[in-house]
Amino acid sequence: MANLALVYGMRLFPASDLKSVGSATVQLTNGNNGSITMHLIEGSKEQIEQALKQSLDAFFDLYPEI
């Protein structure tokens, strides 16, 4: 299997300040573009950490070949 690249970004905002969350775009070496769905988790620090850990575990469950 080739080396993998996990692309992600994180930033905390006050929940009341968010109006919308869009998707991000990456450009691939073959000239194609890929899109990355951005996810929103709201709650306390502890709730966000727990949800993020569960989300990360679930993400890798989607790719059993790795």
C-alpha positions, 0 to 999 in steps of 0.5 A: 500500500502506498503512503497515505495522507490524512488531510484535516483542519481544526479550529474552535469558534463560539457555536453562536458565531457559525453561520455555515460550514462548506467543503474544502477542495484539494488539488491532486497531482493528476490534475483532478480536484477532490473535495473534503466534507467538513464536519461540525461538532458542538458541545463542551471540550469533553463532548467534542473530544469524545465525539472526535475520537469516535469519529476518527475510529469510525473513519478508519472503519470505512477503510478496512484495507488499510 
